[in-house]
Amino acid sequence: MLSKPSQKSSTWLFDVVTLLVFLAVFYALWIGSHALFTPDEGRYSEVAREMVVTGDYITPRLNGVAFLDKPALYYWLQAIAINLFGLKEWALRFWPALMGVFSSLVVYFTGRILFDRRTGVISALILATSPLYYGAAHYANLDLEVAALIGNSLLCFIAAMQSASQKTKTFLLLAFYLFAGLAALTKGLIGIAFPAMIIGAWIILLNRWRTLLNMNLLGGLVIFLAITLPWYYLVQKANPEFLHFFFVTQQVSRFLTLQDFNDKAAFWFYIPVVMGGFFPWSLFLIQAVYQKLQVIWKNKNAHAAELFLVLWLFMVLIFFSIPHSKTVGYILPLFPACALLVGSYLNVCWDKVNSGGVKAGKTVFTYLSIVLGIGFLVAPFFRNWIDIPSHFIPYLLGLGVLLLIAGAISHLLKHRPKLGSVFTCLTLTIAISLLVFSAGLDTVNDKSIKPLVQDLKPHLQADDEVVAYYKYYQDLPIYLQRRVTIVADWHASDIPQKDNWVREIWYGMVFQDTKDWLIEEPTFWQRWHSAKRLFVITDENYFHKLEQQTTVYKISEQNHIVLLSNQPDVILSKNP
């Protein structure tokens, strides 16, 4: 660890290269070792695959149906990865991982500008090793990208405001507008809402209205519109109902409505999410916020950066706590602020390791590591009560041993005069734990349809039809690399009230004619009894219902998903 803050220009390159090498290896290991998780990884990756196949990069499509819930930037990035590296799991997770590494470096730059060199390094490592941030960077959906882009825009703004160099300030403001525009092209209004709210509150509290004059708002607006407007114009031209659907139905109404959505949770839901997803650094978060509030209260103008970070944390937390529907990944935009707050706090306490707040965090880490370690070691003996995949047990035992060792080392370090050893212990513990867990992910992904598709795909012919019968598996089209027919009650009156895959696809049906592949029961039976060979994929319950209605030919079963056919002459390599 760094023993002394430094602002020498020669150290910038050394820090960046060192961090880049460490983070690149850390984030790349085992990134493609497991199948896509559903629903998100299968859904969003399939949209990108269809862009590549169709050549239409304006209207995103899911299984051939317009999928206009989100803007197109994420799909473009995924399409680039597919074109460059092929349709591989690691390629589909390439951009989230790259964003995670890049954003950690932006945190380093910002921490160094706002505070000092050591704060920058500590904060970057804290962000990169936060379990929720690391996990999101290895998960192919939009959460990490939008969090990184929003975070980078806010970091560039506050760094610009604190920079003494006009050239640096101009560059950072340009980057601020660039990242805000890219965030809006990733997930819509939220890309500009957070910067506007947080910066606005910061300006009001500090009475720094001149900041608005120094922000080059007109030039920033031009940059923002140049990034976002072309796609919004082109997609509206191709799909005339898009703007109302996207901004009213998906952006405003989803936030304010009492309509039924999945993942309902209490107002306080994100507090334990942050405490767990930011562990072990969350053990110092409350102390860090309290310490910053104290100095802000004494002189807010002298601690404008700290005020900005505190506002960032609380405004994002409150914003996402208001809706009834809550998803874990939504809270990720506050993690860069948390990393800088804790990084700055630990830097201040670097030579005061036995200060009350640091000592409390160390003590909790020591005993919590021991308790968790013992819990992981004994958990396999309680498999009658705890659902633990048998192949994951070695990884669980490894985590248990690691945490026991970490707890013991942390206890032995309690009398060290400086924080460097303890910080190194915490960093290595969480980094190795995340790598062990990542290595074992393939053993816990029991919902993937990949094994069944690998069994089926070599035997498919061009005129065969693959049908998802009342159960749509989000990773089916991407592993199959073709559109599938879906059977459902597409005219049911309660579709708008249920937050599920049916409504997700139903929303896009108005944008094109889908009668050939989004079918209902009568059409299915017409095709079933025809000479055409159908491969039907459904769950066990629907399989038994089909058995009662007609003669079916069961081919294979994986993870409680059944593959069957209407033809008796189908023989696959793994016929049960």
C-alpha angles and dihedrals in degrees: 000000000000114000099195135028114246136179097191110141092228091065095058094072093043092052095046095048093046093048092044094053094046095045094043092055093040094052097039099055113107092348091139099032097104139048123261114282119231144271102007104033092046095044101047095039090053091054089055092046091054090052089056093046098045098034089225106130095168105063113045112217134196114202088342094309122115107260105195101158092108136027120259108252096094091049091049090054091048090048090053090052091049091049092048102039107015131242098315130138093239091050091052089053094043097096098047089050092047090049090051092053094043094049091051088056091049088053089052092052092046094046090051093049095045098040123354145297098279093050089053093052094044093048093049091052091046093053094044094050097044104119097225093046092046091047093049090050088059096047122085103229137095101264099089094041095053091043091050094048094047090045093048091050092052093044092051091049097052091041089052092050091051097042119109094201116084090205091053091045092053092049093048093049089051089052090047093059092040093055092043090053092048090049090053089049088053103047111356130238095005088072091069099023096072097046090047094049098043097041091044093052091046092052092048095049093048094038089230099149091151086071088076090060092048095050096074090228094180093054090044091053090052091052092046094049093043088058100042109025101067095059094042089051095047096045091048089051090051094042111030094194094052103099095053092044094046103042102029104031101031104027112030102021094046090056098043105028128102088213117133115273132165123251096044111182142166124271092257094052096112096053095075089037091059093042092051098034092049095044131168091017091053086072086075099034099091091047090048094051092046092050092048092048089054094054092041091053091053095048118353095179092056090050101041093138092054090048090052092052093047091049089048092053097047098040094052091045093050094042094057094039093063101069118077091227113071130179121191095232094055091078094060096099090075095056097086089054091049091049093053094044093051093039092053092045094051090047091054089050095042093111094031099062094156095056112130098255097046093044091052092050092049092049094050090048092051097051096035090053091052093047093047091044092054090044092054092048095052097037094089089062090062100052090131087070101026122056104226120161108236093230091055094057095088090054091047091051090048090053090049093053091045093052093048090052091047091050091050093048091047089053092050090050095053093103097047109124095223135047098232097092093046092048090050090050093051093045095050093043096054094038094052091042091054091049092050091049091048091051090056099046094100089064094057100043097096097151099066118117091204097104092052093046091049087056094048105037101074090056098048118113126203095255096045117110123219113207129194103207110210089316118082114196109205094212094049100089095045095050091040090045092216140082116269132211114245124206116206141128094270093177097053111136094222098058094103090054097055123075101214143108092281093061091041091060095033090061090062098044093088091065097065144005107276102167093114096062107015099066141162133227100280093051091047092056092048090056093041092058094044126094090257117109112242127192108200123197120194142131127276095265095054090042091059090048090053090049089058093052104044146350110288131183112220112210108172144344129208129171091350090306115123128210115200140160141210091226124077096210097071113120120174130184094255102039106161 
